[in-house]
Amino acid sequence: MHDIFGRTELLVGEEAMGRISSAKVIIFGIGGVGSWVAECLVRTGVGHLTIVDSDRVSVTNVNRQMPATSATIGEIKTEAAKRRLLEINPDVEINALNLFYDESTSSCIDLNQYDYIVDAIDSLKDKALLILNATKSGKKFYSSMGAALKMDPAKVKTAEFWNVKGCPLARALRQRFKKEQNFPSRKFMCVYSDELLSNKGADTGESCDYKARINGSLCHITAIFGMTIAGMIVKDIAGR
């Protein structure tokens, strides 16, 4: 093992460190939540990571997303994230997929080749699609609920999807599944917060094809969401 993972191995042990190194993780969405999942896993020693996102870095990403800096604005987000992750560990295997996960692209990705699947997608329709496909696989799956309009880090928590309370995104997903009578194949854990604040600032004019509206969000909350998912993955690997 590299010396950079010495503190990790000191805590989890040599056997768990080997399992962490060989784990294969795919993350859908490398924004305010998913980018921090990726960074945490690479810093912990995960050796194989696939990151999926179709966006470019925008100026409004800089307040909360790992690959977003004043120098990377306009870059393909997965490429900027890959460069950052390789700076942390040059030996990590990073597969950067610059695509939008939806019905037209989902068949391009074999979820069964991964040990862990992470959902950090914003689009309701495509998030629901990933949840359905991921829960059909036999792989561990973790999902981020809505991280916008939050400020209190003490309110971030985890729960099984059907037990998530006070999150509008989780509620909208459950309503969608019930309306279509198409449900996740099994239970899965989520990170969420039941805090719900209101936007106070002026409209920036920012738009997004797959969002009804743009809401304010803060780095310390999105990063806690991402780190929490990464922590659940590491705990699961180390606890085997």
C-alpha positions in Angstrom: 0.0 0.0 0.0 1.1 3.6 -0.6 2.3 5.5 2.4 -0.5 8.0 1.7 -2.9 5.4 3.0 -0.9 4.6 6.1 -3.4 6.3 8.4 -6.3 4.5 6.8 -4.6 1.1 7.2 -3.7 1.9 10.8 -7.4 2.2 11.6 -9.0 -0.5 9.4 -6.2 -3.0 9.2 -4.3 -4.7 6.3 -7.1 -7.0 5.2 -9.7 -4.3 5.0 -7.2 -2.0 3.2 -6.9 -4.7 0.6 -10.6 -4.9 0.1 -10.9 -1.1 -0.1 -8.2 -1.0 -2.8 -9.9 -3.6 -4.9 -13.4 -2.1 -4.6 -15.1 -0.9 -7.7 -17.5 2.1 -7.3 -19.6 4.0 -9.9 -20.9 7.5 -9.1 -23.7 9.0 -11.1 -23.5 12.8 -10.8 -20.2 14.6 -10.0 -21.8 17.8 -8.6 -22.1 19.1 -5.0 -22.7 15.6 -3.5 -21.1 13.1 -5.9 -17.8 14.9 -6.3 -17.2 14.7 -2.6 -18.1 11.0 -2.6 -15.4 10.5 -5.2 -12.7 12.6 -3.4 -13.3 10.8 -0.1 -13.2 7.4 -1.6 -10.0 8.1 -3.5 -8.4 9.6 -0.3 -9.4 6.4 1.6 -7.8 4.2 -1.0 -10.5 2.9 -3.3 -8.6 1.8 -6.4 -11.3 1.7 -9.1 -13.8 4.6 -9.7 -16.2 5.4 -12.5 -17.7 8.9 -12.6 -20.7 9.7 -14.8 -21.8 13.2 -15.6 -22.6 15.2 -18.8 -22.1 18.8 -17.5 -19.3 21.3 -17.8 -18.1 23.3 -14.9 -20.0 26.5 -14.5 -19.3 29.6 -12.4 -22.2 28.7 -10.1 -20.6 25.3 -9.3 -17.5 26.9 -7.6 -19.3 27.4 -4.2 -19.7 23.7 -3.6 -18.3 21.3 -6.1 -14.9 19.6 -5.8 -13.8 20.0 -9.5 -15.0 23.6 -9.8 -12.5 26.4 -9.5 -12.0 29.7 -11.3 -9.5 27.8 -13.4 -11.8 25.0 -14.5 -14.9 26.9 -15.5 -16.0 25.6 -18.9 -14.2 22.3 -18.6 -16.0 18.9 -18.9 -16.8 18.2 -15.3 -15.7 14.5 -15.3 -12.4 15.4 -16.8 -11.7 18.2 -14.3 -12.7 15.8 -11.5 -10.5 13.0 -12.9 -7.5 15.3 -13.0 -8.0 16.3 -9.3 -8.5 12.7 -8.2 -5.3 11.6 -10.0 -3.4 14.4 -8.2 -4.5 12.7 -5.0 -3.5 9.2 -6.0 -1.8 8.8 -9.4 -2.3 5.1 -9.3 -6.1 5.1 -8.9 -8.1 3.8 -11.9 -10.6 6.5 -13.0 -13.1 5.9 -15.8 -14.7 9.3 -16.6 -17.9 9.0 -18.6 -19.1 12.2 -20.1 -22.8 11.2 -20.5 -26.2 11.9 -19.1 -27.8 8.9 -17.5 -31.3 8.3 -19.0 -33.3 5.8 -20.9 -31.2 6.3 -24.0 -27.8 5.7 -22.2 -28.6 3.4 -19.3 -28.0 0.2 -21.4 -24.4 1.4 -22.0 -23.5 0.8 -18.4 -23.4 -2.6 -16.8 -24.1 -1.9 -13.2 -23.2 -5.5 -12.2 -19.5 -4.9 -12.9 -19.4 -2.7 -9.8 -19.4 -3.4 -6.1 -21.1 -0.2 -5.2 -23.4 2.2 -7.0 -23.9 5.8 -5.9 -26.8 8.0 -7.0 -26.2 11.7 -6.9 -28.4 12.6 -9.8 -30.5 15.8 -9.8 -33.2 15.0 -12.4 -36.2 13.3 -10.9 -37.0 11.1 -13.9 -33.5 9.9 -14.4 -32.9 9.5 -10.7 -35.9 7.2 -10.5 -34.6 5.2 -13.5 -31.2 4.7 -11.8 -32.9 3.6 -8.5 -35.0 1.1 -10.4 -32.0 -0.3 -12.3 -29.6 -0.3 -9.4 -32.0 -2.1 -7.1 -32.4 -4.8 -9.7 -28.7 -5.4 -9.5 -27.2 -7.4 -6.7 -24.8 -4.6 -5.8 -24.8 -2.3 -2.8 -26.6 1.0 -3.6 -26.7 4.3 -1.9 -28.7 7.4 -2.9 -28.6 11.1 -2.1 -31.8 12.9 -1.6 -32.2 16.7 -1.9 -29.2 18.7 -0.5 -30.4 22.2 -1.6 -32.1 24.7 0.8 -30.2 23.3 3.8 -27.9 25.0 6.3 -27.8 23.0 9.5 -25.2 20.2 9.4 -26.7 18.5 12.5 -29.9 17.8 10.5 -28.1 15.5 7.9 -29.0 11.9 8.6 -29.5 8.5 6.9 -32.5 6.2 6.6 -33.9 3.5 4.3 -35.6 5.2 1.4 -39.2 4.5 2.5 -38.4 5.8 5.9 -37.0 9.2 4.8 -39.1 12.0 6.3 -39.4 15.6 5.4 -37.6 15.5 2.1 -39.5 16.8 -0.9 -37.3 14.9 -3.3 -37.9 11.6 -1.6 -41.6 12.3 -1.5 -41.7 13.1 -5.2 -39.9 9.8 -6.0 -42.2 7.7 -3.9 -45.2 9.4 -5.6 -43.7 8.6 -9.0 -43.1 5.0 -8.1 -46.7 4.6 -6.8 -48.3 6.4 -9.8 -46.4 4.2 -12.2 -46.8 1.1 -10.1 -43.1 0.4 -10.7 -41.2 0.1 -7.4 -37.5 -0.4 -6.4 -36.7 -4.1 -6.2 -35.3 -3.9 -2.7 -34.6 -1.5 0.1 -31.6 0.9 0.0 -30.1 3.6 2.2 -30.2 7.3 1.6 -28.6 10.4 3.0 -31.1 13.3 3.5 -32.1 16.3 5.7 -35.6 17.3 6.8 -34.6 20.9 6.9 -36.3 23.1 4.3 -35.4 26.7 4.0 -36.4 29.3 1.3 -34.3 31.1 -1.3 -33.7 34.7 -0.2 -31.5 36.0 -2.9 -32.3 37.4 -6.3 -32.9 35.1 -9.3 -29.5 34.6 -11.0 -31.1 33.7 -14.3 -29.5 30.3 -14.3 -31.5 27.6 -15.9 -31.4 23.8 -16.2 -33.3 21.6 -18.6 -34.0 18.9 -16.0 -34.9 21.1 -13.0 -38.1 23.0 -12.5 -36.2 25.6 -10.5 -32.7 26.4 -9.2 -32.3 26.4 -5.4 -29.6 27.7 -3.2 -27.1 25.2 -1.8 -24.0 25.3 0.4 -20.7 23.4 0.3 -20.7 22.3 3.9 -24.1 20.6 3.4 -23.5 19.0 0.0 -20.0 17.8 1.1 -21.5 16.3 4.3 -24.0 14.4 2.1 -21.2 13.1 -0.1 -18.9 12.2 2.8 -21.7 10.4 4.5 -22.3 8.2 1.5 -18.6 7.6 1.2 -18.5 6.7 4.9 -21.3 4.2 4.5 -19.3 2.5 1.7 -16.1 2.4 3.6 -17.8 1.1 6.7 -19.4 -1.6 4.7 -16.1 -2.7 3.1 -14.1 -2.6 6.3 -16.8 -4.3 8.3 -16.9 -7.5 6.2 
